[in-house]
Amino acid sequence: MSSSPSWPSLYNPALEIDGITGKQPVQIGGHYLYKPEDIFRFTLYWTLIFHIPLFFLCGIYAFLNLTFPPSRHAVKSYSASSASLERPPTPQPRTRLTPPRANEGRSRLTFAIIVLLVFLALSVTNAVIGATVVGFVLAGLYKAAQYNMSTWVPFVWSIIIVLLFAIGVWPSTVDVI
């Protein structure tokens, strides 16, 4: 075992894939992780890098929808009749369905900021929990099988973690918005 590589230590993955038969398990120019702490650290860093921007975009989407909601005016529909063909429709005044609230902008903005901060806090929490579980499970599996873990493995698993969280959070996010 060698010392821990610095993060990110990604290298050309063709070293591992190209002409694999007859090669040694550890390639010259490759970087490998052996300690569970290093595997967790690499998985955590990559998960944070991929996780936070995705959830930040979802939080911004929720923030904008809460700050600038759709119009609450009644929509008048025009019927297609012979009378409407003779003269063009004239715009009808729209009435508000609900009366305006006092301090509507401030309370809406405050709530939108809280939603954005909750998205960011949950993003970091989910990233740490996901990286902890996956990182230490990977460390146990690779140690039990006595494999050498490439620095690409935490990178790929971090993408998988983020995609799984995104699939899980989207329906509940749509319900909130």
MODELLER restraints for C-alpha pairs under 7 A, 6 or more apart:
rsr = mdl.restraints
at = mdl.atoms
rsr.add(forms.Gaussian(group=physical.xy_distance, feature=features.Distance(at['CA:4:A'], at['CA:33:A']), mean=6.62, stdev=0.5))
rsr.add(forms.Gaussian(group=physical.xy_distance, feature=features.Distance(at['CA:4:A'], at['CA:38:A']), mean=6.99, stdev=0.5))
rsr.add(forms.Gaussian(group=physical.xy_distance, feature=features.Distance(at['CA:5:A'], at['CA:31:A']), mean=6.51, stdev=0.5))
rsr.add(forms.Gaussian(group=physical.xy_distance, feature=features.Distance(at['CA:7:A'], at['CA:42:A']), mean=6.79, stdev=0.5))
rsr.add(forms.Gaussian(group=physical.xy_distance, feature=features.Distance(at['CA:9:A'], at['CA:31:A']), mean=6.42, stdev=0.5))
rsr.add(forms.Gaussian(group=physical.xy_distance, feature=features.Distance(at['CA:9:A'], at['CA:151:A']), mean=6.56, stdev=0.5))
rsr.add(forms.Gaussian(group=physical.xy_distance, feature=features.Distance(at['CA:10:A'], at['CA:151:A']), mean=6.07, stdev=0.5))
rsr.add(forms.Gaussian(group=physical.xy_distance, feature=features.Distance(at['CA:10:A'], at['CA:152:A']), mean=6.38, stdev=0.5))
rsr.add(forms.Gaussian(group=physical.xy_distance, feature=features.Distance(at['CA:11:A'], at['CA:30:A']), mean=6.23, stdev=0.5))
rsr.add(forms.Gaussian(group=physical.xy_distance, feature=features.Distance(at['CA:15:A'], at['CA:27:A']), mean=6.75, stdev=0.5))
rsr.add(forms.Gaussian(group=physical.xy_distance, feature=features.Distance(at['CA:31:A'], at['CA:150:A']), mean=6.03, stdev=0.5))
rsr.add(forms.Gaussian(group=physical.xy_distance, feature=features.Distance(at['CA:31:A'], at['CA:151:A']), mean=6.02, stdev=0.5))
rsr.add(forms.Gaussian(group=physical.xy_distance, feature=features.Distance(at['CA:32:A'], at['CA:148:A']), mean=6.20, stdev=0.5))
rsr.add(forms.Gaussian(group=physical.xy_distance, feature=features.Distance(at['CA:32:A'], at['CA:149:A']), mean=5.28, stdev=0.5))
rsr.add(forms.Gaussian(group=physical.xy_distance, feature=features.Distance(at['CA:32:A'], at['CA:150:A']), mean=4.51, stdev=0.5))
rsr.add(forms.Gaussian(group=physical.xy_distance, feature=features.Distance(at['CA:32:A'], at['CA:151:A']), mean=5.64, stdev=0.5))
rsr.add(forms.Gaussian(group=physical.xy_distance, feature=features.Distance(at['CA:33:A'], at['CA:39:A']), mean=6.18, stdev=0.5))
rsr.add(forms.Gaussian(group=physical.xy_distance, feature=features.Distance(at['CA:33:A'], at['CA:148:A']), mean=6.86, stdev=0.5))
rsr.add(forms.Gaussian(group=physical.xy_distance, feature=features.Distance(at['CA:33:A'], at['CA:149:A']), mean=5.22, stdev=0.5))
rsr.add(forms.Gaussian(group=physical.xy_distance, feature=features.Distance(at['CA:33:A'], at['CA:150:A']), mean=6.23, stdev=0.5))
rsr.add(forms.Gaussian(group=physical.xy_distance, feature=features.Distance(at['CA:33:A'], at['CA:151:A']), mean=6.40, stdev=0.5))
rsr.add(forms.Gaussian(group=physical.xy_distance, feature=features.Distance(at['CA:34:A'], at['CA:148:A']), mean=6.84, stdev=0.5))
rsr.add(forms.Gaussian(group=physical.xy_distance, feature=features.Distance(at['CA:34:A'], at['CA:149:A']), mean=6.72, stdev=0.5))
rsr.add(forms.Gaussian(group=physical.xy_distance, feature=features.Distance(at['CA:36:A'], at['CA:136:A']), mean=6.30, stdev=0.5))
rsr.add(forms.Gaussian(group=physical.xy_distance, feature=features.Distance(at['CA:36:A'], at['CA:139:A']), mean=5.21, stdev=0.5))
rsr.add(forms.Gaussian(group=physical.xy_distance, feature=features.Distance(at['CA:39:A'], at['CA:135:A']), mean=5.77, stdev=0.5))
rsr.add(forms.Gaussian(group=physical.xy_distance, feature=features.Distance(at['CA:39:A'], at['CA:139:A']), mean=6.37, stdev=0.5))
rsr.add(forms.Gaussian(group=physical.xy_distance, feature=features.Distance(at['CA:39:A'], at['CA:154:A']), mean=6.93, stdev=0.5))
rsr.add(forms.Gaussian(group=physical.xy_distance, feature=features.Distance(at['CA:40:A'], at['CA:131:A']), mean=6.65, stdev=0.5))
rsr.add(forms.Gaussian(group=physical.xy_distance, feature=features.Distance(at['CA:40:A'], at['CA:132:A']), mean=6.25, stdev=0.5))
rsr.add(forms.Gaussian(group=physical.xy_distance, feature=features.Distance(at['CA:40:A'], at['CA:135:A']), mean=4.49, stdev=0.5))
rsr.add(forms.Gaussian(group=physical.xy_distance, feature=features.Distance(at['CA:40:A'], at['CA:136:A']), mean=6.22, stdev=0.5))
rsr.add(forms.Gaussian(group=physical.xy_distance, feature=features.Distance(at['CA:42:A'], at['CA:154:A']), mean=6.02, stdev=0.5))
rsr.add(forms.Gaussian(group=physical.xy_distance, feature=features.Distance(at['CA:43:A'], at['CA:131:A']), mean=5.54, stdev=0.5))
rsr.add(forms.Gaussian(group=physical.xy_distance, feature=features.Distance(at['CA:43:A'], at['CA:135:A']), mean=5.77, stdev=0.5))
rsr.add(forms.Gaussian(group=physical.xy_distance, feature=features.Distance(at['CA:43:A'], at['CA:154:A']), mean=4.64, stdev=0.5))
rsr.add(forms.Gaussian(group=physical.xy_distance, feature=features.Distance(at['CA:43:A'], at['CA:155:A']), mean=6.60, stdev=0.5))
rsr.add(forms.Gaussian(group=physical.xy_distance, feature=features.Distance(at['CA:43:A'], at['CA:158:A']), mean=6.07, stdev=0.5))
rsr.add(forms.Gaussian(group=physical.xy_distance, feature=features.Distance(at['CA:44:A'], at['CA:128:A']), mean=6.36, stdev=0.5))
rsr.add(forms.Gaussian(group=physical.xy_distance, feature=features.Distance(at['CA:44:A'], at['CA:131:A']), mean=4.94, stdev=0.5))
rsr.add(forms.Gaussian(group=physical.xy_distance, feature=features.Distance(at['CA:46:A'], at['CA:155:A']), mean=5.85, stdev=0.5))
rsr.add(forms.Gaussian(group=physical.xy_distance, feature=features.Distance(at['CA:46:A'], at['CA:158:A']), mean=5.76, stdev=0.5))
rsr.add(forms.Gaussian(group=physical.xy_distance, feature=features.Distance(at['CA:47:A'], at['CA:127:A']), mean=5.79, stdev=0.5))
rsr.add(forms.Gaussian(group=physical.xy_distance, feature=features.Distance(at['CA:47:A'], at['CA:131:A']), mean=6.45, stdev=0.5))
rsr.add(forms.Gaussian(group=physical.xy_distance, feature=features.Distance(at['CA:47:A'], at['CA:158:A']), mean=4.69, stdev=0.5))
rsr.add(forms.Gaussian(group=physical.xy_distance, feature=features.Distance(at['CA:47:A'], at['CA:162:A']), mean=6.89, stdev=0.5))
rsr.add(forms.Gaussian(group=physical.xy_distance, feature=features.Distance(at['CA:48:A'], at['CA:124:A']), mean=6.91, stdev=0.5))
rsr.add(forms.Gaussian(group=physical.xy_distance, feature=features.Distance(at['CA:48:A'], at['CA:127:A']), mean=5.79, stdev=0.5))
rsr.add(forms.Gaussian(group=physical.xy_distance, feature=features.Distance(at['CA:50:A'], at['CA:159:A']), mean=6.85, stdev=0.5))
rsr.add(forms.Gaussian(group=physical.xy_distance, feature=features.Distance(at['CA:50:A'], at['CA:162:A']), mean=6.60, stdev=0.5))
rsr.add(forms.Gaussian(group=physical.xy_distance, feature=features.Distance(at['CA:51:A'], at['CA:123:A']), mean=6.55, stdev=0.5))
rsr.add(forms.Gaussian(group=physical.xy_distance, feature=features.Distance(at['CA:51:A'], at['CA:127:A']), mean=6.36, stdev=0.5))
rsr.add(forms.Gaussian(group=physical.xy_distance, feature=features.Distance(at['CA:51:A'], at['CA:162:A']), mean=5.53, stdev=0.5))
rsr.add(forms.Gaussian(group=physical.xy_distance, feature=features.Distance(at['CA:52:A'], at['CA:120:A']), mean=6.96, stdev=0.5))
rsr.add(forms.Gaussian(group=physical.xy_distance, feature=features.Distance(at['CA:52:A'], at['CA:123:A']), mean=5.71, stdev=0.5))
rsr.add(forms.Gaussian(group=physical.xy_distance, feature=features.Distance(at['CA:52:A'], at['CA:124:A']), mean=6.66, stdev=0.5))
rsr.add(forms.Gaussian(group=physical.xy_distance, feature=features.Distance(at['CA:55:A'], at['CA:119:A']), mean=6.44, stdev=0.5))
rsr.add(forms.Gaussian(group=physical.xy_distance, feature=features.Distance(at['CA:55:A'], at['CA:120:A']), mean=6.77, stdev=0.5))
rsr.add(forms.Gaussian(group=physical.xy_distance, feature=features.Distance(at['CA:55:A'], at['CA:123:A']), mean=6.03, stdev=0.5))
rsr.add(forms.Gaussian(group=physical.xy_distance, feature=features.Distance(at['CA:56:A'], at['CA:119:A']), mean=6.85, stdev=0.5))
rsr.add(forms.Gaussian(group=physical.xy_distance, feature=features.Distance(at['CA:56:A'], at['CA:120:A']), mean=6.21, stdev=0.5))
rsr.add(forms.Gaussian(group=physical.xy_distance, feature=features.Distance(at['CA:59:A'], at['CA:116:A']), mean=4.84, stdev=0.5))
rsr.add(forms.Gaussian(group=physical.xy_distance, feature=features.Distance(at['CA:59:A'], at['CA:119:A']), mean=5.46, stdev=0.5))
rsr.add(forms.Gaussian(group=physical.xy_distance, feature=features.Distance(at['CA:60:A'], at['CA:116:A']), mean=6.50, stdev=0.5))
rsr.add(forms.Gaussian(group=physical.xy_distance, feature=features.Distance(at['CA:62:A'], at['CA:177:A']), mean=5.96, stdev=0.5))
rsr.add(forms.Gaussian(group=physical.xy_distance, feature=features.Distance(at['CA:63:A'], at['CA:112:A']), mean=4.78, stdev=0.5))
rsr.add(forms.Gaussian(group=physical.xy_distance, feature=features.Distance(at['CA:63:A'], at['CA:113:A']), mean=6.64, stdev=0.5))
rsr.add(forms.Gaussian(group=physical.xy_distance, feature=features.Distance(at['CA:63:A'], at['CA:115:A']), mean=6.72, stdev=0.5))
rsr.add(forms.Gaussian(group=physical.xy_distance, feature=features.Distance(at['CA:63:A'], at['CA:116:A']), mean=5.98, stdev=0.5))
rsr.add(forms.Gaussian(group=physical.xy_distance, feature=features.Distance(at['CA:65:A'], at['CA:177:A']), mean=6.85, stdev=0.5))
rsr.add(forms.Gaussian(group=physical.xy_distance, feature=features.Distance(at['CA:66:A'], at['CA:108:A']), mean=6.62, stdev=0.5))
rsr.add(forms.Gaussian(group=physical.xy_distance, feature=features.Distance(at['CA:66:A'], at['CA:112:A']), mean=5.53, stdev=0.5))
rsr.add(forms.Gaussian(group=physical.xy_distance, feature=features.Distance(at['CA:67:A'], at['CA:108:A']), mean=5.87, stdev=0.5))
rsr.add(forms.Gaussian(group=physical.xy_distance, feature=features.Distance(at['CA:67:A'], at['CA:109:A']), mean=5.51, stdev=0.5))
rsr.add(forms.Gaussian(group=physical.xy_distance, feature=features.Distance(at['CA:67:A'], at['CA:112:A']), mean=6.03, stdev=0.5))
rsr.add(forms.Gaussian(group=physical.xy_distance, feature=features.Distance(at['CA:72:A'], at['CA:96:A']), mean=6.36, stdev=0.5))
rsr.add(forms.Gaussian(group=physical.xy_distance, feature=features.Distance(at['CA:72:A'], at['CA:97:A']), mean=6.23, stdev=0.5))
rsr.add(forms.Gaussian(group=physical.xy_distance, feature=features.Distance(at['CA:73:A'], at['CA:94:A']), mean=6.20, stdev=0.5))
rsr.add(forms.Gaussian(group=physical.xy_distance, feature=features.Distance(at['CA:73:A'], at['CA:95:A']), mean=5.92, stdev=0.5))
rsr.add(forms.Gaussian(group=physical.xy_distance, feature=features.Distance(at['CA:73:A'], at['CA:96:A']), mean=4.71, stdev=0.5))
rsr.add(forms.Gaussian(group=physical.xy_distance, feature=features.Distance(at['CA:73:A'], at['CA:97:A']), mean=5.89, stdev=0.5))
rsr.add(forms.Gaussian(group=physical.xy_distance, feature=features.Distance(at['CA:74:A'], at['CA:94:A']), mean=6.00, stdev=0.5))
rsr.add(forms.Gaussian(group=physical.xy_distance, feature=features.Distance(at['CA:74:A'], at['CA:95:A']), mean=5.99, stdev=0.5))
rsr.add(forms.Gaussian(group=physical.xy_distance, feature=features.Distance(at['CA:74:A'], at['CA:96:A']), mean=6.36, stdev=0.5))
rsr.add(forms.Gaussian(group=physical.xy_distance, feature=features.Distance(at['CA:74:A'], at['CA:97:A']), mean=6.27, stdev=0.5))
rsr.add(forms.Gaussian(group=physical.xy_distance, feature=features.Distance(at['CA:130:A'], at['CA:161:A']), mean=6.62, stdev=0.5))
rsr.add(forms.Gaussian(group=physical.xy_distance, feature=features.Distance(at['CA:142:A'], at['CA:148:A']), mean=6.95, stdev=0.5))
rsr.add(forms.Gaussian(group=physical.xy_distance, feature=features.Distance(at['CA:142:A'], at['CA:149:A']), mean=6.74, stdev=0.5))
